[in-house]
């Protein structure tokens, strides 16, 4: 798969496992990894989920632990398939492709190839290290990328929880969204050395930065990231007059979640981590340069062009990490989750278990459990047996949860003879493409349908109109994420347009039928009318004055033919004379000759009747 070409299914797919309680990121006073900004600029938006987890895991392993002299404890990483599965969150089937893609993209380099166990040698895991670029150029184009920038600056202290939890367990779309907000908030700092605490980004900005491609995927990832306590949406963007306003986002810190008021309707405040971090060189300290600078771009004298390898050996250079304590001790530094966060996590866990129990896979159950309150999920699960699923029961339950459908109350027996009931039944059958026609209307549907049918009188039977309306509404719902198929909503939203469309179509159809019926009638009685005309031609001899006028009319016509070089003798036929007879005497004369439709109305024993 090419870089940046993941489909929505992969983008939204988290790692397999249970729903983990996450209460925000620890404040960045400790437990951070000094991370190249190119992880957010190049790796994250252009790579598959497996590559993001592989590179993130290596960054955490290599740059997350330092010796007292400031160099990494493990500049190289030896990994096994089982470790990449259990620790990095990469599925076993995706490991080989992820490694190949990371090597091809020049994110990592292989120091020693691994080998399987055989008779002559023991099995050995492959040895990898991050690939660094000593050219001095900071590159964000994946085609030009030759390794991570090895000069000073362009690194950011990132909470370890981002790698240990978010990258390892969450969907690629969510990680891209959180990464974009990290990069454009704490990834930059002001001219005074303080980091940004929040960032304003429009929906289109996020689409461009994350390269998700699908607006629905981005929208779902934003909702999941907020529901899972990764980010805070401080202000919601909006559309109007062709312009798009920007939403305001921030990273969710544990201290903010603990301090947040119990009433979730109160406006959220800007996360405040600046006070506790003032004066931290390399994180919040000034650079001696004006204008925004990436976090971690502190420059020590004489080290402007040193490579990362050199800086690893030089303690006076930039620190690789501020974590010099063992991993077990660092895990104890994280702030405990607030009671409210613990309760919320427990509720999510219960909803997750409930949804798994009815048949959802882990990914779908995780997403629904995070986005919707447990009461809604519980009642929709309880009401599922009352619903008629024409295809997938789980699909119907998902729509019911997302749309918060009302409790189904089906009409009683004996109502299937009512026109409204038949209309509603045909509507649901057509909407759900239910060829068995077993869909049951809701209690109020027949009454609603009766009123709607009154607007469609004469345009078809209840079954015909119900089928047409169901097909019409299904077409209108194409592409909608959470369509509501209820007849009441359909009539309110599309009833007038449907009635107008049907009336117009019926009018055209009726006119076509009328013209066809008239044509068939005239064809059926043409011979009788021609007999009438021949009789009138004979009767003309009994009206000398009219005969003379008619003969003069014919001769005048023949003279005109001669002037144009046409031989009039070819037109001296009985058929031509009769045709001229109708034309001459139909305009009103003492001698009356009726055309077909006048003859049909006055003399035909079986005249035409409108269908």
Secondary structure, DSSP 4 states (H G I P E B T S, - for coil): --TT---HHHHT---SSPPPP---BPPTTSSEEEEETHIIIIIHHHS-HHHHHHHHHHHHHHHS-B-TTSSBS-SSEEE-HHHHHHTS---GGGHHHHHHHHHHTTSEEEEE--B---SSS--B-EEEEE-EE-SS-----TTT--SEE-SSS-EEEEEHHIIIIIIHHS-HHHHHHHHHHHHHTTTEE-TTSPBP--EEE-HHHHHHHHT---HHHHHHHHHHHHHTTSEEEEE---EETTEEPPEEEEE-BHHHHHHS-S-TTSPPPPP--SGGGTT-TTTTS--S--S-EETT----TT-TT--HHHHHH-TTS--S-S--S-HHHHHTTSPPPPHHHHHHHHHHHHHHHHHHHHT--HHHHHHHHHHS-HHHHHHHHHHGGGS--SS-HHHHHHHHHHHTPPPP-B--TT-TTSHHHHHHHHHHHHHTT-TT-----BTTHHHHHHHHHHTTTTS--HHHHHHHHHHHHHHHTTT-SS----HHHHHHHHHHHHHHHHHHHHHHHHHHHHHHHHHHHHHHTHHHHHHHHHHHHHHGGG-HHHHHHHHHHHHHHHHHHHHTT--GGGG-SHHHHHHHHHHHHTT--SS----HHHHHHHT-TT-----
